[in-house]
Amino acid sequence: MTNKILIIVYSFLFLIAQSCFDSSAPNYQYFPDMYEPIGYTTYSESDAFNNGIEAQEPVKGTISRGIMIYDYPNTNDGYEDAKKNLLSPINYNDKDRVKGKELYGIYCALCHGNKGDGQGILMKREKFLGVPSYADRDITLGSIYHVLIYGKNAMGSHSGQLNIKERWQVAHYAMELRKELIK
């Protein structure tokens, strides 16, 4: 008997609770910003800070972590200056050589060839013509690094694909290929 009464009471309470539910109106929102986000655009006006957008900007004169200032401009003079004065900051070893060879195979060999002779698959298929051999050019570690950052002639920049250390590894490996070609 008591089970029947409990079932009837619970059913009655369930029906009362169900009758209050309205699917067109949301229930109480504990964190309303999670349900209705406020979209901010970068460096836009905002009332989130008292002083406008200043709190969202980096402090003047600071440099983000992992960013290294490159003082050579993207000009012919900058290229020549890098060629003469830019030196590698890494101690090139066997591990760097393996990584440099791998990256060279991914990013450079298509045009410059596996040996650096300018006979890559894109050159052979005549997609790019006039790709230079490393033996024909007066290049240094600094000039290769500079070209990897900015690009030169038909070659585009690889600074988006390679980080600082990887660019130096590729530059060292390219110089090894040049030495082999000059022999």
C-alpha positions as CSV (number, residue, x, y, z in Angstrom):
1,M,0.0,0.0,0.0
2,T,2.7,2.4,0.9
3,N,4.6,1.6,-2.4
4,K,1.5,2.6,-4.3
5,I,1.2,5.9,-2.4
6,L,4.9,6.7,-3.0
7,I,4.5,5.9,-6.7
8,I,1.5,8.2,-7.0
9,V,3.2,11.0,-5.0
10,Y,6.4,10.8,-7.1
11,S,4.4,10.7,-10.3
12,F,2.4,13.7,-9.2
13,L,5.7,15.6,-8.4
14,F,7.2,14.6,-11.7
15,L,4.1,15.9,-13.6
16,I,4.2,19.2,-11.7
17,A,8.0,19.6,-12.5
18,Q,7.4,18.6,-16.1
19,S,4.6,21.1,-16.5
20,C,6.9,23.9,-15.5
21,F,9.5,23.1,-18.3
22,D,9.3,25.3,-21.3
23,S,11.6,24.2,-24.2
24,S,11.5,27.6,-25.8
25,A,13.0,29.4,-22.7
26,P,16.3,28.3,-21.2
27,N,16.7,27.4,-17.6
28,Y,18.8,29.2,-15.1
29,Q,22.3,29.8,-16.5
30,Y,25.0,29.4,-13.9
31,F,27.8,30.8,-16.1
32,P,25.9,32.8,-18.7
33,D,29.2,33.8,-20.6
34,M,29.8,30.1,-21.4
35,Y,26.4,29.9,-23.1
36,E,26.4,33.3,-24.7
37,P,30.0,34.2,-25.4
38,I,31.1,37.8,-26.1
39,G,33.2,37.9,-29.2
40,Y,36.2,40.2,-29.0
41,T,38.4,41.1,-31.9
42,T,42.1,41.7,-31.5
43,Y,43.0,45.2,-30.3
44,S,39.4,46.4,-30.5
45,E,37.7,48.7,-28.1
46,S,36.5,46.9,-25.0
47,D,34.9,47.8,-21.7
48,A,36.7,44.9,-20.1
49,F,39.6,47.2,-19.1
50,N,39.3,50.7,-17.7
51,N,41.9,52.1,-20.1
52,G,40.5,50.7,-23.3
53,I,42.9,48.4,-25.2
54,E,46.2,49.1,-23.5
55,A,45.9,46.1,-21.3
56,Q,45.7,43.9,-24.3
57,E,48.8,45.2,-26.0
58,P,52.3,44.0,-25.1
59,V,54.5,46.3,-23.1
60,K,56.5,48.7,-25.4
61,G,60.0,47.5,-26.2
62,T,59.4,43.9,-25.2
63,I,60.1,40.9,-27.5
64,S,58.0,37.7,-27.4
65,R,59.7,34.6,-26.1
66,G,61.4,32.6,-28.8
67,I,61.7,35.6,-31.1
68,M,65.2,36.5,-32.1
69,I,65.8,40.0,-33.6
70,Y,67.2,39.7,-37.1
71,D,69.1,42.9,-37.9
72,Y,69.6,42.4,-41.6
73,P,67.0,44.1,-43.8
74,N,65.4,42.5,-46.8
75,T,67.6,44.3,-49.4
76,N,70.6,43.5,-51.5
77,D,72.8,45.4,-49.1
78,G,71.3,43.4,-46.2
79,Y,72.0,40.2,-48.1
80,E,75.6,41.2,-48.7
81,D,76.0,42.3,-45.1
82,A,74.6,38.9,-43.9
83,K,76.9,37.1,-46.3
84,K,80.0,38.8,-44.9
85,N,79.1,39.1,-41.2
86,L,76.4,36.7,-40.1
87,L,77.7,33.7,-38.2
88,S,76.0,30.6,-37.0
89,P,75.1,30.5,-33.2
90,I,74.8,26.7,-33.1
91,N,77.6,24.2,-32.5
92,Y,76.9,22.1,-35.6
93,N,77.2,18.4,-34.7
94,D,76.1,15.0,-36.1
95,K,72.6,15.4,-34.6
96,D,72.3,18.8,-36.3
97,R,73.6,17.3,-39.6
98,V,71.0,14.5,-39.6
99,K,68.2,17.0,-38.9
100,G,69.6,19.5,-41.5
101,K,69.7,16.7,-44.1
102,E,66.1,15.7,-43.3
103,L,64.8,19.3,-43.5
104,Y,66.8,19.9,-46.7
105,G,65.2,16.9,-48.2
106,I,61.8,18.2,-47.3
107,Y,62.1,21.9,-48.2
108,C,65.1,22.3,-50.5
109,A,65.8,19.2,-52.5
110,L,62.7,19.6,-54.7
111,C,64.3,22.5,-56.5
112,H,68.0,22.4,-55.6
113,G,68.4,18.6,-55.8
114,N,69.7,16.1,-53.3
115,K,73.3,17.1,-54.1
116,G,72.7,20.9,-54.2
117,D,73.4,20.8,-58.0
118,G,70.2,22.6,-59.0
119,Q,68.8,19.4,-60.5
120,G,65.8,18.9,-58.3
121,I,62.6,17.2,-59.5
122,L,60.8,20.5,-60.1
123,M,63.8,21.7,-62.2
124,K,63.8,18.5,-64.2
125,R,60.1,18.8,-64.8
126,E,60.7,22.4,-65.9
127,K,58.4,23.8,-63.2
128,F,61.2,26.2,-62.1
129,L,64.0,27.0,-64.5
130,G,67.4,28.4,-63.6
131,V,67.7,26.9,-60.1
132,P,71.4,27.5,-59.2
133,S,73.9,24.9,-58.2
134,Y,75.6,25.7,-54.9
135,A,79.0,25.3,-56.7
136,D,78.2,28.2,-59.0
137,R,77.3,30.7,-56.3
138,D,79.5,32.5,-53.8
139,I,77.5,31.6,-50.7
140,T,78.1,31.6,-47.0
141,L,76.2,30.4,-44.0
142,G,74.9,33.9,-43.5
143,S,73.7,34.3,-47.0
144,I,71.9,31.0,-46.9
145,Y,70.3,31.9,-43.6
146,H,69.3,35.3,-45.0
147,V,67.7,33.7,-48.1
148,L,65.8,31.2,-45.9
149,I,64.3,34.1,-43.9
150,Y,63.4,36.5,-46.8
151,G,63.7,34.4,-49.9
152,K,65.5,35.6,-53.0
153,N,64.4,35.8,-56.7
154,A,62.0,32.9,-57.4
155,M,62.7,31.3,-54.0
156,G,60.2,32.2,-51.3
157,S,60.8,32.7,-47.6
158,H,61.0,29.6,-45.4
159,S,60.8,31.4,-42.1
160,G,57.2,30.2,-41.6
161,Q,58.2,26.6,-42.1
162,L,61.6,26.5,-40.3
163,N,62.4,27.9,-36.8
164,I,65.7,29.6,-36.1
165,K,67.7,26.5,-35.2
166,E,66.3,24.5,-38.2
167,R,67.3,27.3,-40.6
168,W,70.9,27.1,-39.3
169,Q,70.9,23.3,-39.6
170,V,69.7,23.6,-43.2
171,A,72.3,26.3,-43.9
172,H,75.1,24.1,-42.5
173,Y,74.0,21.1,-44.5
174,A,73.8,23.2,-47.7
175,M,77.4,24.3,-47.1
176,E,78.4,20.7,-46.8
177,L,76.8,20.0,-50.2
178,R,78.6,22.9,-51.7
179,K,81.9,21.6,-50.4
180,E,81.2,18.2,-52.1
181,L,80.3,19.9,-55.4
182,I,83.5,22.0,-55.4
183,K,85.8,19.0,-54.9
